[in-house]
């Protein structure tokens, strides 16, 4: 069974958000990385790009497939995880520790539309 962490917000498209104050760290879930297999490339937006809840912001490519990334929340990209440029496989090692982008949240009420750990676990079964 894929790992699911309490206290994060989950999207049906298998992205998560870890909220710290006004910021959200967005990545793919353990379930998603397991389904993709060995990650070989992560396509990320630029700092200062705007992301919109439910819209594409990048892609993850594995040896098996490419998968678009959809932002669970809206906001401004304040940081990208540059470690993933050289070592995209970090996502396979620990998907929750290796977030993809950090955004300044523009509307925290969007979090209410996302799932908690229990609800996300239920859709992964």
C-alpha positions as CSV (number, residue, x, y, z in Angstrom):
1,X,0.0,0.0,0.0
2,X,1.3,3.4,-0.9
3,X,2.2,5.8,1.9
4,X,-0.3,8.6,2.7
5,X,0.6,11.3,5.2
6,X,-1.9,12.9,7.6
7,X,-2.2,16.6,7.5
8,X,-1.6,17.1,3.8
9,X,-4.3,18.0,1.2
10,X,-4.8,15.7,-1.8
11,X,-6.1,16.1,-5.3
12,X,-7.8,13.3,-7.3
13,X,-5.1,13.8,-9.9
14,X,-2.5,12.5,-7.3
15,X,-0.8,15.8,-6.3
16,X,-0.5,16.8,-2.7
17,X,-0.1,20.2,-0.9
18,X,1.7,20.7,2.4
19,X,0.7,24.0,3.8
20,X,3.1,26.1,5.9
21,X,1.6,29.5,6.7
22,X,0.9,31.3,3.4
23,X,2.8,28.8,1.4
24,X,2.0,25.4,-0.2
25,X,4.5,22.8,-1.2
26,X,3.2,20.8,-4.2
27,X,4.4,17.4,-5.3
28,X,3.1,14.0,-6.4
29,X,2.0,11.4,-4.0
30,X,3.7,8.1,-3.2
31,X,0.9,6.3,-5.1
32,X,1.6,8.4,-8.2
33,X,5.3,7.8,-8.2
34,X,4.7,4.1,-7.7
35,X,2.3,4.0,-10.7
36,X,4.8,6.0,-12.9
37,X,7.8,3.9,-12.1
38,X,11.4,5.3,-12.4
39,X,11.1,9.1,-12.8
40,X,13.6,10.4,-15.4
41,X,12.6,14.1,-15.8
42,X,10.5,16.7,-14.1
43,X,9.2,19.7,-16.1
44,X,8.7,22.6,-13.8
45,X,7.4,26.2,-14.2
46,X,9.6,29.2,-13.5
47,X,9.7,31.3,-10.3
48,X,7.0,34.0,-10.5
49,X,4.8,31.9,-12.8
50,X,1.1,31.8,-11.7
51,X,-0.5,28.4,-11.2
52,X,-4.3,27.9,-11.1
53,X,-6.1,25.2,-9.2
54,X,-7.0,22.3,-11.5
55,X,-4.7,23.5,-14.3
56,X,-1.5,22.0,-15.7
57,X,1.8,23.4,-14.3
58,X,4.3,20.8,-15.6
59,X,4.9,17.1,-16.1
60,X,6.7,14.1,-14.7
61,X,8.3,11.7,-17.1
62,X,9.2,8.1,-16.3
63,X,10.6,5.2,-18.2
64,X,7.0,4.1,-18.7
65,X,5.0,7.2,-19.3
66,X,4.7,11.0,-19.0
67,X,2.1,12.4,-16.7
68,X,0.9,16.0,-16.6
69,X,1.0,17.8,-13.2
70,X,-2.1,19.7,-12.1
71,X,-2.0,22.3,-9.4
72,X,-4.3,21.6,-6.5
73,X,-4.3,25.3,-5.5
74,X,-3.8,28.7,-7.1
75,X,-0.9,31.0,-6.4
76,X,2.5,32.3,-7.4
77,X,5.5,30.0,-7.7
78,X,8.2,31.3,-5.2
79,X,10.6,28.3,-5.5
80,X,11.1,25.2,-7.6
81,X,12.9,22.1,-6.3
82,X,16.2,22.5,-8.2
83,X,17.5,19.2,-6.8
84,X,15.0,17.4,-9.1
85,X,16.7,18.9,-12.2
86,X,19.8,16.7,-11.6
87,X,18.1,13.9,-9.6
88,X,14.5,13.4,-10.7
89,X,14.6,10.0,-9.1
90,X,14.4,11.6,-5.7
91,X,10.7,11.5,-6.2
92,X,10.8,7.7,-6.3
93,X,12.9,7.7,-3.1
94,X,10.5,9.8,-1.1
95,X,7.7,11.6,-3.0
96,X,6.6,13.5,0.1
97,X,10.0,14.8,1.0
98,X,10.8,15.9,-2.6
99,X,8.1,18.5,-3.4
100,X,8.2,20.0,-6.9
101,X,7.1,23.6,-6.5
102,X,6.5,26.0,-3.6
103,X,3.7,28.5,-4.1
104,X,2.4,31.5,-2.3
105,X,-1.3,30.6,-1.9
106,X,-3.7,33.1,-3.4
107,X,-6.9,31.6,-2.0
108,X,-6.7,29.3,1.0
109,X,-10.4,28.4,0.7
110,X,-9.4,26.2,-2.3
111,X,-8.0,23.8,0.2
112,X,-11.5,22.9,1.3
113,X,-12.1,21.3,-2.1
114,X,-9.2,18.9,-1.6
115,X,-9.2,15.5,0.2
116,X,-7.7,14.6,3.5
117,X,-5.5,11.5,3.9
118,X,-8.5,9.1,4.6
119,X,-10.4,10.2,1.6
120,X,-7.3,10.0,-0.6
121,X,-6.5,6.5,0.6
122,X,-10.0,5.4,-0.3
123,X,-9.6,6.5,-4.0
124,X,-6.2,4.7,-4.2
125,X,-7.6,1.3,-3.4
